[in-house]
Amino acid sequence: MRVARRTFIASAMASVAAPAVMRLAQADAPAITLKLHHFFSSVSSGHDKFLVPWARAVEAESGGRLRIDIFPSMQLGGAPAALFDQARDGAADIVWTMPSLTPGRFPKIEMFELPFVPSRRALVSSKAISGFAAAYLKDEFDEIHPISFSCADRGIIHTNAPVRTIEDIKGLKLHVQTRLAGEAMRVLGAEPVPMPFGQLAMAITARVVDGCVDPWHMVPPLRLSDLLKAHTDFSDLSLSTTSFVLAMNKASYDRLPHDLKVVIDHNSGQMAAGMAGAMWDVQADAVATDVVQRGGVIVTLLPEAVAHWRKATDPVVDAWLKAMKEQKVDGGKLLAGVRALLAKYADEPEPQPAQTPAPAEQQIATQPEGHPDAKADVTTTPKMDTPVQPPTPVAQPAQAAVPAPHIATRTPAPTSAPSVAAPAPTAPAAHPAPATASAAPVVKPVSAPPPPVVAAPPAPPPPPPVPTPVPPTVVPPKTLNIPL
């Protein structure tokens, strides 16, 4: 009886101590190291503002049992187009890459790169593509363990001459990122020119291309703001974008202990997509502000004009739907699902940057009137935040090209010009009526309207009257009565 009691007590003590021993063993065990490979530089926002914070969050949640070593700029070798295969084959444990680098291989996810399908906000598109992937992309990415899907910021038309209508883009040679962006340029009358990013700046300088259709995050590394001074953006929808996948090797994921798999899963899906989308949006806003401060002009086409561009690029969407039908895929159902997801996340709050830059420009949108193609010259001048009172009037700078009625123009704020009074919305002098549309699809611009109302500097005060000199009072000398 005494032996059995001793055995029972020893077993009970061992069972109580076992979890602590296991925890100590796990703490003493070496961390599992995962290699993350991508093609961005180590100073890019994608590396510094997304991948590094994501990896550190995983490491912290694992209690140090997971370590993620990041290799930017293709340091593990190979070309960017081979990144997906590196994750599939185990050359890297995790990769961050663009499916569009291998055109036609992932046709379903390409739908987010169709013209005017994605949102102009990367956060909205990233959350939508994450939900879409969970429902429709499992078979397309069954060779890897997908961690998250996301979309980059919107494609912008960067040129030297402002592009306001489809007529302005015809004949231009423009660099494009994706196959579908090239198809969109072709139906719009431009000539798409795909090339490696490293060659783009030289191609612009040598006039091999007239510009490019690239997102804002490509402007700083390629110094596009120094080479191209006009930038055309679109309201609500994006002319193009690129999709990204954070993909993990299946075997690398499967050999993780269950609790570490939970850590990876907790930092996957919508959580990682939201991080990436917010990062792209914050960077896009910062780059756009910097472009304006450097003297660039941003032309934003309002929804009425965007509808015209969208209709012109419908053949690209129709061709994609036809290709899906040939593969026995209901492309219409997929497209409807994407648009429903975009509407679901359309009200996501705008991400806030860590440091909000001081406003350097004011966006002024004119009310559209008449035909979407009609042009009316409406000049908008930003207003200084702190009015000054110069002693003498300052000459106004030369006016930039006049925008069309469906355009919001962002221009650099003047540094020495006097305060300019913003015209009232109903004042006829501030908003001259645009030319009425004729039967032709594009109406030539009318003559320039009178300049906006400028508050005249205060008239200098009248000079003070010159005082009339008053002759001094002559005091007669005192007579001294001195007895002689």
Summary of the structure (lengths in Angstrom):
residues: 484
radius of gyration: 32.6
end to end distance: 158.0
largest distance: 158.0
contacts: 1443
relative contact order: 0.11
helix: 38%
strand: 13%
